[in-house]
Amino acid sequence: MPQPSPPPLYKQYFIDRSDERVDLFRKLAEQFGVRSALYPGSFVQISPSFVIPRVVYVDSDRRIPRFFGDPAVQEYVESRKEYGESPEIRYHHQSYEDDIGEPPGNFDLLISQYAGFISAACKRYLKRGGLLVANDSHGDASMARIDPDFELVAAIDRRGEKFSVKTSDLDRYFLPKRPVEITAELLRQRGRGIGYTTPASSYLFRKIG
């Protein structure tokens, strides 16, 4: 039986741009036993569902209801999933800064990629001991680094669509190139990351608070 065609929006924004990041989510699922994830600011990036059985997506883009309401999306995920059970895919069409109606402490993984300060707005949905994967495009990795509820456990490097998770020598990360006191107020004013001497593609934090 031929594999279903990818949904057009997903193909346009992620496959055609070689930015699916499946290997990132696969590595997190395999190395840390991730079985559920919350993806605020996801747009239509459904690739976490290829390797994680239960994923809830949150985005306010007007195209979200039609995209996730299309049965072809579920069929496509079914064709690419790497686990035995049927995928559980749900979405909330709203801002992640508002209450999304999910129970507190309900997810193994919180995904923050290019979508603002998700770590602060959505950490209540993450299990104690759960993981946050964040990049610093909008400053969210820096925000998590100064949040006492999180501890840095890994840095993630990227080469094309291949990712590596590094858990050693973590003290070489988050060292600013120029002297600056990194505060939540500064990061919110900037709306972007800080220049560091040794940057990573993304960072992995564990919720301890």
N, C-alpha and C positions, 0 to 999 in steps of 0.2 A: 504494500500500500504506500503510495507516494506521500512524502511529508507535506503537511499543509503549508501554504505560502505564509510568510510572516505578515502580520498586520501592517498596512502601508505606513502608518505613523511611526511604528517601532522601526521598520526598515529604514525610513527616511532619516530619523534622528539618531539611531544607534548602530544598526548594521552598516549602513552606507558610510558612516563616519568612523567605523572601526572602534566603537566605544561601547560595546556591550558589557564589558567588565565581568563576564561570567566567571572567569578564572579567579577573580577577587572573591566573589561570593562563594565559589566552590571551596577555596582554601579555608575560608572562615567556617564554613559548614563542616568540613572534614577535620580540621585541626581543633576546633572548639566545640563540636557537637551542636551546632546551631540548628534548631528545628522550627523556629518561628522568628519573624522579623517584622518590624514596622518601618515603613519607608516614607517619611514626610517629604514633600517637595519632589516626589518621584517623577512627575509628568507621566510618560507611558513606558518607562524603563522597567519592563516586566522580567528582566533577566534574573533577578533574585529567585523568582519562582521556578527557574529551571533546576535549582539545586537545594532550595529550602521549601519544605512542604507547605508551610502556612505563612503567607505574607499579606499584610494589610498596607495598602497604598493610600497616600493622602496628597491631594493637590487641588488647587482652585481653578485650574485652567478650564475653560468652557468646553473643551473637547473630551474631558475625562469621562463623563457619564456615557457618552456614545461609545467611546473606546472600550471601556470595561464592560459595558452592556452587550457587546457583540460576542455571541457564542464562539466565533472564530478565534478569539483571543484565548479562551480556555482550551480549545482544540490545539492551538499552536503550542501552548505551554505543555499540554499532555504529550505532544510529539517530541518535546525536547527535555522533558524532566529526567532527572538522574536518580530517582528514588522510586519506591514501590507503590506507595499510596497515591490516590488522586490528589491533585493540587487543591489547596484551599486558598482562593484568591478573593479578597474583599477590598473595597475602596470607600473612601470618604471624600466627597466633592466639596472641599472647604479649605480654609486656611488652617494649617497645623497649629497656629498660635491660639486658636479657640479649642474648647473642649471637644474632642473627637468621639467621646462616648465609649472608649475602650477602658477595660478595668485596669487599675494601677498594677504594675509589676507583672504584665501579661506577656512580655516578649523576651526572647533570648538575645536579640540583636536590634539595635537602633541604627539606621543608615542615614548619614548626613553627607550629601554630596552636592555642592554648588547651590545650596538652597537657604542660606542664612543660618541663624543661631538655633538650630534644631536641638542641640544638646541641652540647652536651658529650658526650652519650651516643652520638650517631650520626654525628658528623662524619667518622669513619674510613671510612664508606661513600661519602662525597662525593669526587668527583674533585678533584685540585688544579686550581684555577681554576673549580671548580664553584660554584654559588650556594646560599645559604641564605635562604629567606624566612621571617621570624619576626615575630610580634607580641609585645607585652610584657605580655599578660594575666597570665601566670605568671612574668614576668621573664626570658624567654629571649632577647629582643632585647637587654636590658641585659647578659645573660651573654655573648652573642656580641660585644657592643661592647668588652668588656674582655679578650676572648680573643685573644692574639697570632696565632692561626691564621686569624683572619677580619679583613677590612677592610670598612668600610661603603662601599657603592657607590650606594645609592639609598634614598630614602624613598618610601613608597607611601601615597597619600591615597585615601579612599573616599567616594563619594557614592552611597548606595543600593547598587546592583549594578554601578556603574561605578568603575573604578580608574584612577589616573594614577601613573606612575612618574617620580619627580623625581631627577635625577642631579646637580643643582647646589646650591650653598649648603648643603652637608651639615654644615658646622660649626655650624649653628644647632640641630641636633638633639642629644639626649642631654645637655642642660644642666639639671641638677637645679634645681627650684624652691627647694629649701633646701640649704644646705651639707651634703654627706654624702660620705663615701668609699665608693664603690661597689665592693664586693668580692664574690667568689663566695660566701663564707660569709654575707654579709649577704643576698644574693639568695635563697639556699637557706633561710635562716631565715624570710624574709618570704613566700616562695612566690608573690610577685606583683611587678608592675612598680614602678618609681620614678616619682614625679611629675616631668615635665619641662616646661620653659617652652614648648617647641614639640613637641608629640607628633605622631606619624604613626600611621596605621592599622596598617601593618606596615613592616618595614625589610628591605632586601636587602643581603646580605653576600657577598663572594667569599672562598673558601678560599685562603689564601696559604701556609699552613703544611703 
